[in-house]
Amino acid sequence: MTVHVELRRGAYHDSVSLLQVSRTVAGAAGVEAAQVAMATELNVEVLRGMGFEVPGDAGPNDLVVALRTVDEEAVATGVTAVDDALRALSAPTGGTGADDEVPPGTLGSAVRRSGAGLALVSVPGAHAVTETYDAIAAGASVMLFSDNVSVEDEVALKEAAAAADVLVMGPDCGTALVGGVALGFANVVVPGPVGIVAASGTGAQQAMCLLDAAGVGVSHCLGVGGRDLKAAVAGRSTRQALRALAADAATEWVLVVSKPPDDAVLDDVRAEADALGLRVHWATLGAGRPDLTAALEQALAAEGVTVPDWAATQADPDDPGLTRGPSLRGLFCGGTLAEEALLVAADDLGAIASNLGHEPALGPDLTDPGHVVVDFGADELTRGRAHPMIDPTLRTARIATEAADPTCGVLLVDLVLGHGAHPDPAGELADAVRAARATAHADGRALPVVVSLSGTDADPQGRARCADALAAAGASVFLSNAAAARHAVAALGATR
């Protein structure tokens, strides 16, 4: 085996492009492992954890090429594959000559030239604010996909948007559906009467998928950013979105989905919705409030829609002769799904350590011998990396770690399908589940795995196909995230 690590100074590429480069190079002859990534602190930590020695002076604007190959000849093959893949990223995609129109140099000029009413901003957070102001000034609403934008900047952007009578969706808005067009991470659903306003990404996807399973379509899904209903932001974009849906002829009723909001802000927004004459149902997580599935069931019943039995497949129980660890380990790609699972499970289990802003808080290594829920999509885990719904590397590695830990009694994970997500997430997760259960069984331990699967059969990955793959690997699969969390707690109950 030969290990090759090189540092390319100042050779910046975005994380999603580099993920594709890594996958391409990993398929080259003689290459056993390949990671091509910017040398952010997180990426360097991951690379060192994989056994690669990254130079100590590497910085976030430097490119690391790390290869593990069968021999020296394969190193040359791998490096050539890296160069070819990076060259392809820079290849021109259009234009035939000097007479071609000069492309616009700024986002604002592109909006003005095209007459677009909506711009999508997805650049590092330090630059996202400037681009968003530029689009607002040009008269466009903005889907601000970027994270790592300060609360102060968020408030200022939303005030500027209100003054211009446009909408800022975000920051960290991962999901939107506008007039049937999917933006960011979004599921394939039929058009229908429901407008969704979501201070949540995967919460919005969970709602769309449950509505789809109930045979109810969606007119628009307007993400507003996970902090919008917090006190500091005061629901600025939620109010704008509600006003837009109130004026939309295709929207008959509205579902507001949110991570735990500020109570006073929620009361104010409710009052404004009432003044608009909207039929609004509220799926807002928090102590004393229903989970997202229960809230949606209440909304469907109020609208005269029959509530279906949500799809679920339960795995056969492990051999009763196997021992089982005492702790729940929830490993999530979706922040809202993680939040909901923690709230549901804590009703029975008590304190659960997490990186979700609750106590007890996890330390930097995100581990604890007790109950744990980790959101791998948190801002601090996505700097310089693609979101885990695109690149699940960190979560997959953690599954293997938990499988070897005798304190882990049940694994609870999510899988979110749709546009923008990994093209075959169930295949990779099924392999990880199968390996994890084999590791535990070899140590004489049972390891139930429960999967919350958000998706539709019309999604590119296909919900039914993904559910079958996960069930074949030994996992229990639920369409309702809340039901998955309750099943995981029940599976743990035998040892409590």
Beta strands, then each sheet from edge to edge (+ up, - down):
strand 1: 2-8
strand 2: 31-38
strand 3: 63-69
strand 4: 118-121
strand 5: 141-144
strand 6: 168-169
strand 7: 175-178
strand 8: 181-184
strand 9: 194-199
strand 10: 218-223
strand 11: 253-258
strand 12: 280-284
strand 13: 312-313
strand 14: 327-332
strand 15: 353-354
strand 16: 372-375
strand 17: 408-416
strand 18: 449-454
strand 19: 476-478
sheet 1: 1+ 3- 2+
sheet 2: 4+ 5+ 6+
sheet 3: 7+ 8-
sheet 4: 10+ 9+ 11+ 12+
sheet 5: 13+ 19- 18- 17- 14- 16- 15-
end
